[in-house]
Amino acid sequence: MKVEKTEALALTKEQALDYARFVVQQKTGKRMKKARYMGGGSFGMAVAVEGENGQRLVVKFLRAQGMMEKEAHDLTLLAKYSTIKMPAVLFVRPADERIPVDCYGMEQIDGKSVLLAFSMLFHTKKRRLAFADQVTSALHAIHSCTGESFGDTMNADCESWLAYYRPFAEEVLRKAEAAFAAGELNEKIIRAMRAAWAQFDVIFSEEVREACLIHGDLNVGNIMVGKGGKITGFIDPLNSAYADREYDLFQFDNLTGKRFYLRETYIKKYGASRYCMQKLAFYGLWNEVFCYIKSGVLIPFIMNPLVKNMNRRLKEI
């Protein structure tokens, strides 16, 4: 993972809708009946499309180079192992003069994300635990795919997890120090990072023996549900790799994830390393700072709890 600011290509909502109309007809030979802008983040925008033949798909536009190949590859790979549906990739389309951003088409997963399914927050504990059991079983099925080496799914070439992760973590800290020196990063964040880095060898003292396939971003925003909270699919992997399986668990505590006992359920069912909670705190904080470095956007309501959790977990060592 390159630790550097990524410049996003310009793309408006109106352009995304126009490009979706064109690419769907080009790739399917059918005209688009309906189109709906679904939303976007720092580097991606999605449009839901219904063709005149009734086919429903999503066109995702990638505003940074190299993302299309990676996302399409990882969706296809993860779908082979997940026991919960992941959208099939239908086509990929590199940027050209007509559409100046990469894009790909995929199946549309029914329902909405758990993050927006507010009624699920008030389900009984029994129902929330049953939901957690399904999610964690599917994630563990993904983790059952192991590689000979650690690293990116498209180029895993490291003999150990720390050979892959430590240089990345060190570079994130270096860039964070530069941002702090420039007055761009809060002192509380850098102090927590310095304290955690001082304990790196303790936190990561237990060897990671298996290079497990990970989703990379399985939080409640990327778990889709239909009526009654029935799970309909997983979406949007990010930075999938052959990695420490626990690297997939810190996302479970983000947003409203704690309400569903996701992390606790996974650990209860499949076990954890001695310093798992410290590792998850480290992974979570470093990931959010990495996202800040790439996008230039800091989200306090996400960052602040990660800083507090890191400081709390360090006290437990």
QUIHUBEL-V67573 format. One record per backbone hydrogen bond with DSSP energy under -1.0 kcal/mol. NH is the residue of the N-H (numbers start at 1). CO is the residue of the C=O. Records with the same first field share a line. If there is no record, write none. Layout:
BEGIN
NH->CO, CO
END
This chain:
BEGIN
4->2
6->294
9->63
16->12
17->13
18->14
19->15
20->16
21->17
22->18
23->19
24->20
25->21
26->22
27->23
28->24
29->25
33->50
34->50
36->48
38->46
39->46
41->44
45->61
46->39
47->59
48->36
49->57
50->34
51->55
52->31
54->51
57->49
58->106
59->47
60->104
61->45
62->102
63->43
67->64
70->66
71->67
72->68
73->69
74->70
75->71
76->72
77->73
78->74
79->75
81->78
82->78
90->105
91->105
93->103
96->99
103->93
104->60
105->91
106->58
107->88
108->56
112->225
114->223
115->220
116->113
118->116
120->117
121->118
122->119
123->120
128->124
129->125
130->126
131->127
132->128
133->129
134->130
135->131
136->132
137->133
138->134
139->135
140->136
141->137
142->138
143->139
144->140
145->142
147->211
150->158
151->242
153->240
155->152
158->150
165->161
166->162
169->165
170->166
171->167
172->168
173->169
174->170
175->171
176->172
177->173
178->174
179->175
180->176
181->177
182->178
183->180
184->179
190->186
191->187
192->188
193->189
194->190
195->191
196->192
197->193
198->194
200->197
203->199
204->200
205->202
212->210, 243
213->145
214->241
219->217
222->219
224->233
225->112
226->230
229->226
230->227
232->224
233->224
234->85
235->222
238->215
242->151
243->212
247->244
248->245
249->246
252->249
253->250
254->251
257->254
259->256
260->257
261->258
265->261
266->262
267->263
268->264
269->265
270->266
271->267
276->273
279->275
280->276
281->277
282->278
283->279
284->280
285->281
286->282
287->283
288->284
289->285
290->286
291->287
292->288
293->289
294->290
295->291
296->292
302->299
303->299
304->300
307->303
308->304
309->305
310->306
311->307
312->308
313->309
314->310
315->311
317->314
END
